[in-house]
């Protein structure tokens, strides 16, 4: 890029295909810092490589919390910590504000809730 001139202070190079090692001229463009930030990959929710849950599982966890299922039981069923269940309940992780922007599959989670409740009833009856 140096042969094409200096890069202005308020601009940066953006890789169109998000591959920083692909420095072909047709893959590069000069953009503002804000434009470059908007084009970044999101690491929220399922896109985070360390995520143990899917968005539908988090919605299910919130439903179970609203049904007063103890955090310990939810944590055991989803193989996460009790504190992570608490963080989901408070919105400290998997914040509902950004999750609501993601389209949900209607009542797809209802059969899972019914199965969970049925398992719990069987355990209580034993």
C-alpha positions in Angstrom: 0.0 0.0 0.0 3.0 2.3 0.6 3.3 2.9 -3.2 -0.2 4.3 -3.2 0.6 7.0 -0.7 0.3 7.6 3.0 -2.7 6.5 5.0 -4.5 9.5 6.6 -4.5 9.5 10.4 -8.3 9.1 10.6 -8.3 6.1 8.3 -7.2 2.5 8.4 -7.0 -0.5 6.2 -10.0 -2.9 6.2 -9.8 -6.5 4.9 -13.1 -7.1 3.1 -13.0 -10.9 3.7 -11.8 -10.4 7.4 -8.7 -12.5 6.7 -5.8 -10.3 7.9 -3.3 -12.4 6.0 -5.0 -11.8 2.6 -3.4 -8.6 1.5 -4.4 -8.6 -2.1 -5.3 -5.1 -3.3 -8.8 -6.2 -4.2 -9.4 -7.4 -0.6 -8.3 -4.1 0.9 -10.1 -0.8 1.4 -9.5 2.5 3.2 -12.1 3.2 5.8 -12.6 5.2 9.0 -11.8 3.6 12.3 -15.6 3.5 13.0 -16.4 1.7 9.7 -13.7 -0.8 10.5 -15.1 -1.5 14.0 -18.6 -2.0 12.6 -17.2 -4.6 10.2 -15.5 -6.7 12.9 -16.7 -10.2 13.7 -19.0 -10.4 16.7 -17.9 -12.6 19.6 -21.3 -12.4 21.4 -23.2 -15.5 22.4 -22.7 -18.6 20.3 -20.0 -16.8 18.2 -17.7 -16.8 21.2 -15.3 -19.8 20.9 -15.5 -20.4 24.6 -19.3 -20.5 24.8 -20.8 -23.6 26.4 -24.4 -22.8 25.6 -26.5 -22.0 22.5 -29.0 -19.2 22.4 -31.9 -21.6 22.6 -30.4 -23.2 25.7 -30.1 -19.8 27.4 -33.7 -19.1 26.5 -34.6 -22.4 28.1 -32.6 -21.6 31.2 -34.4 -18.3 31.6 -37.8 -20.1 31.3 -36.7 -22.6 33.9 -35.6 -19.8 36.2 -39.0 -18.1 35.8 -40.6 -21.5 36.8 -38.5 -21.3 40.1 -36.4 -24.3 39.2 -33.4 -24.2 41.6 -30.1 -22.8 40.0 -28.3 -26.0 41.2 -30.6 -28.3 39.2 -30.4 -26.1 36.1 -26.6 -25.9 36.4 -26.3 -29.7 36.6 -28.6 -30.3 33.6 -26.7 -27.9 31.4 -23.2 -28.8 32.8 -22.5 -25.2 33.8 -21.8 -23.6 37.2 -24.5 -22.3 39.5 -23.0 -18.9 39.3 -23.3 -18.9 35.5 -27.0 -19.6 35.9 -27.1 -16.6 38.2 -25.3 -14.5 35.7 -27.7 -15.5 33.0 -30.6 -14.6 35.3 -29.2 -11.2 36.1 -28.3 -10.5 32.4 -24.6 -10.2 33.3 -23.9 -12.8 30.6 -26.1 -13.5 27.6 -27.7 -10.1 28.0 -31.3 -10.1 26.9 -30.9 -6.7 25.2 -28.8 -8.1 22.4 -30.4 -11.6 22.4 -33.8 -10.0 21.6 -32.3 -8.7 18.4 -31.8 -12.4 17.3 -34.9 -14.0 15.9 -36.2 -16.9 17.9 -37.9 -19.9 16.6 -41.3 -19.3 18.2 -42.3 -22.0 20.7 -39.5 -24.4 19.7 -38.3 -24.5 23.3 -41.6 -25.5 24.8 -41.1 -29.3 24.3 -37.7 -29.1 26.0 -39.4 -27.4 29.0 -42.1 -30.0 29.2 -39.5 -32.8 29.1 -37.5 -31.1 31.9 -40.6 -30.7 34.1 -41.6 -34.3 33.4 -38.1 -35.6 34.5 -38.3 -33.5 37.7 -41.8 -34.8 38.5 -40.6 -38.4 38.1 -37.6 -37.7 40.4 -39.9 -36.2 43.1 -42.3 -39.2 42.9 -39.5 -41.7 43.5 
